[in-house]
C-alpha cells in the first residue's frame, strides 16, 4: 500500500489500520479500496478515477474519505491552486455525509465543509476555499445549463449542446479538485 501513512507502525488496532488524518481505523479491504482509488487518481492511464462499487455495508464512505485524506493536493500546488472536493449524493444523504466526515476524519484535515444549495446563493469564491462541498444530484442537474429559450436552442443547435453548455457553465461554475458521487 503505497501512500497511506499510519500514525505509528503499532497502529494496527484490532486488525484495522489507523491512518494519519483519520479518526476511524480501516479494515484491510477498506485500505485496499482507498489505495486502489488513489492509484486510479494518480495514474498516467486515462481516464483517471474509478467507481468503488462494494456491496452495501462494506465501508465505501470510509474508504472514500480515506482516499481524500490520503491524496491531498500537492503542497507545491499552493493555496491558490487548491480546490474543494465535490461530493454529490441523494438529498436524503447530505446530513449523513456531513456527520460521517465529522466522525471519521480529524477535524483539522477538512475544517471547511459546506452543504450547497443554489438557493443559498453561496459565491464561487467561498466555495473555492472550502475543503468539501456537499450537494445533491438534483442541485447538480438544476445547475447544469439547458437551452430553454428559442435563442438558447438556436445557439445550442449551431454550436452543439456540449459546447453551448460549456460556454454557459463557465459563467457560473468554479473548478473543484475531484467529484465524489455516492
C-alpha positions as a printed NumPy array, in Angstrom:
array([[  0.   ,   0.   ,   0.   ],
       [  1.925,   2.937,  -1.328],
       [  0.666,   6.235,   0.038],
       [ -1.119,   5.804,   3.345],
       [  0.964,   6.583,   6.414],
       [ -0.24 ,   5.161,   9.694],
       [  0.301,   7.198,  12.834],
       [  2.823,   4.673,  14.141],
       [  3.752,   1.237,  12.963],
       [  1.907,  -0.107,  16.007],
       [ -1.367,   1.489,  14.923],
       [ -2.823,  -1.784,  13.824],
       [ -5.844,  -1.787,  16.122],
       [ -7.884,  -4.984,  16.322],
       [ -6.789,  -5.872,  12.802],
       [ -7.599,  -2.401,  11.416],
       [ -5.278,   0.359,  10.175],
       [ -5.429,   3.854,  11.693],
       [ -4.28 ,   6.329,   9.052],
       [ -2.886,   9.781,   9.681],
       [ -5.803,  12.206,   9.456],
       [ -8.481,   9.605,  10.138],
       [-10.303,   9.067,  13.446],
       [-11.623,   5.675,  12.414],
       [ -9.36 ,   2.711,  11.698],
       [ -9.901,   0.941,   8.368],
       [-10.358,  -2.736,   7.709],
       [ -7.85 ,  -4.238,   5.294],
       [-10.378,  -4.258,   2.403],
       [-11.17 ,  -0.563,   3.021],
       [ -7.479,   0.306,   2.946],
       [ -7.06 ,  -1.657,  -0.297],
       [-10.05 ,   0.157,  -1.813],
       [ -8.659,   3.568,  -0.816],
       [ -5.245,   2.67 ,  -2.175],
       [ -6.784,   1.499,  -5.462],
       [ -8.726,   4.787,  -5.757],
       [ -5.593,   6.872,  -5.125],
       [ -3.692,   4.827,  -7.717],
       [ -6.52 ,   5.481, -10.238],
       [ -6.469,   9.226,  -9.467],
       [ -2.697,   9.439,  -9.94 ],
       [ -2.446,   7.057, -12.895],
       [ -0.963,   8.152, -16.202],
       [ -3.595,   5.953, -17.84 ],
       [ -6.769,   7.776, -18.812],
       [ -9.419,   8.113, -17.666],
       [ -8.395,   8.901, -14.11 ],
       [-10.599,   7.889, -11.234],
       [-12.911,   4.936, -10.987],
       [-16.022,   3.552,  -9.367],
       [-15.962,   1.928,  -5.962],
       [-18.906,  -0.458,  -6.131],
       [-18.521,  -2.572,  -2.995],
       [-21.633,  -4.13 ,  -1.506],
       [-23.675,  -2.126,   0.972],
       [-22.153,  -2.068,   4.436],
       [-18.511,  -2.63 ,   3.473],
       [-17.478,   0.956,   4.176],
       [-17.45 ,   2.822,   0.844],
       [-17.875,   6.12 ,   2.69 ],
       [-14.891,   5.466,   4.97 ],
       [-12.801,   4.233,   2.02 ],
       [-13.695,   7.363,   0.05 ],
       [-12.816,   9.647,   2.962],
       [ -9.515,   7.778,   3.403],
       [ -8.834,   8.351,  -0.296],
       [ -9.395,  12.077,   0.153],
       [ -7.241,  12.181,   3.309],
       [ -4.508,  10.077,   1.693],
       [ -4.34 ,  12.104,  -1.525],
       [ -4.453,  15.806,  -0.612],
       [ -3.499,  18.482,  -3.14 ],
       [  0.249,  18.659,  -3.651],
       [  1.985,  21.142,  -1.36 ],
       [  3.663,  22.747,  -4.373],
       [  0.221,  23.472,  -5.85 ],
       [ -0.033,  26.397,  -3.455],
       [ -3.138,  27.644,  -1.743],
       [ -4.431,  29.391,  -4.864],
       [ -4.429,  26.099,  -6.799],
       [ -6.286,  24.057,  -4.184],
       [ -9.938,  23.433,  -4.856],
       [-12.789,  21.841,  -2.976],
       [-13.8  ,  18.232,  -3.417],
       [-17.395,  17.993,  -4.596],
       [-19.437,  15.183,  -3.046],
       [-22.724,  14.546,  -4.86 ],
       [-25.277,  12.333,  -3.104],
       [-29.042,  11.916,  -2.916],
       [-30.52 ,  14.807,  -0.918],
       [-31.56 ,  12.375,   1.816],
       [-27.877,  11.548,   2.488],
       [-26.442,  15.087,   2.738],
       [-26.651,  15.301,   6.527],
       [-25.381,  11.721,   6.856],
       [-22.265,  12.522,   4.8  ],
       [-21.649,  15.671,   6.833],
       [-21.899,  13.607,  10.029],
       [-19.667,  10.825,   8.61 ],
       [-16.944,  13.357,   7.797],
       [-17.05 ,  14.661,  11.38 ],
       [-16.932,  11.158,  12.855],
       [-14.284,   9.545,  10.65 ],
       [-11.884,  12.388,   9.726],
       [ -9.71 ,  14.53 ,  12.002],
       [-11.345,  17.981,  12.025],
       [ -8.002,  19.605,  11.143],
       [ -7.895,  17.78 ,   7.784],
       [-11.157,  19.179,   6.369],
       [-12.108,  22.162,   8.556],
       [-14.301,  23.782,   5.885],
       [-17.185,  21.505,   4.862],
       [-20.253,  23.207,   3.407],
       [-23.577,  21.872,   2.153],
       [-24.53 ,  23.605,  -1.103],
       [-27.938,  24.596,  -2.429],
       [-28.327,  27.016,  -5.302],
       [-30.976,  28.879,  -3.32 ],
       [-28.36 ,  29.744,  -0.685],
       [-26.51 ,  31.894,  -3.271],
       [-23.039,  30.993,  -1.984],
       [-20.458,  32.858,  -4.102],
       [-17.93 ,  30.796,  -6.083],
       [-15.007,  32.348,  -4.172],
       [-16.447,  30.978,  -0.9  ],
       [-16.909,  27.504,  -2.404],
       [-13.336,  27.522,  -3.734],
       [-11.82 ,  27.902,  -0.257],
       [-13.877,  25.042,   1.159],
       [-12.31 ,  21.639,   1.593],
       [-15.507,  19.736,   0.795],
       [-18.727,  20.888,  -0.851],
       [-21.699,  18.562,  -0.313],
       [-24.628,  18.745,  -2.709],
       [-27.392,  16.63 ,  -4.197],
       [-27.867,  15.121,  -7.63 ],
       [-30.87 ,  17.423,  -8.075],
       [-28.767,  20.528,  -7.356],
       [-26.19 ,  19.441,  -9.948],
       [-28.899,  18.708, -12.517],
       [-30.602,  22.051, -11.884],
       [-27.265,  23.876, -12.097],
       [-26.41 ,  22.389, -15.486],
       [-27.37 ,  24.829, -18.22 ],
       [-30.152,  23.655, -20.534],
       [-31.276,  25.585, -23.615],
       [-34.866,  26.625, -22.813],
       [-35.351,  29.872, -24.709],
       [-35.619,  29.917, -28.529],
       [-32.345,  31.9  , -28.693],
       [-30.523,  29.384, -26.496],
       [-31.921,  26.462, -28.517],
       [-30.699,  28.062, -31.742],
       [-27.247,  28.7  , -30.23 ],
       [-27.073,  25.137, -28.921],
       [-28.009,  23.738, -32.301],
       [-25.376,  25.872, -34.029],
       [-22.561,  25.252, -31.511],
       [-23.569,  21.779, -30.4  ],
       [-25.119,  21.205, -26.977],
       [-21.844,  20.27 , -25.268],
       [-20.048,  23.408, -26.451],
       [-23.071,  25.579, -25.637],
       [-23.277,  24.087, -22.12 ],
       [-19.521,  24.533, -21.633],
       [-19.768,  28.222, -22.568],
       [-22.755,  28.717, -20.248],
       [-21.316,  26.775, -17.329],
       [-18.028,  28.724, -17.396],
       [-20.054,  31.765, -16.431],
       [-21.439,  30.072, -13.308],
       [-19.018,  27.48 , -12.003],
       [-15.642,  27.127, -10.397],
       [-13.291,  24.161, -10.667],
       [-13.295,  21.552,  -7.965],
       [-10.484,  19.171,  -7.078],
       [-12.388,  15.947,  -7.606],
       [-16.023,  14.915,  -7.56 ],
       [-17.337,  12.092,  -5.404],
       [-20.638,  10.554,  -6.424],
       [-22.473,   8.334,  -3.989]])
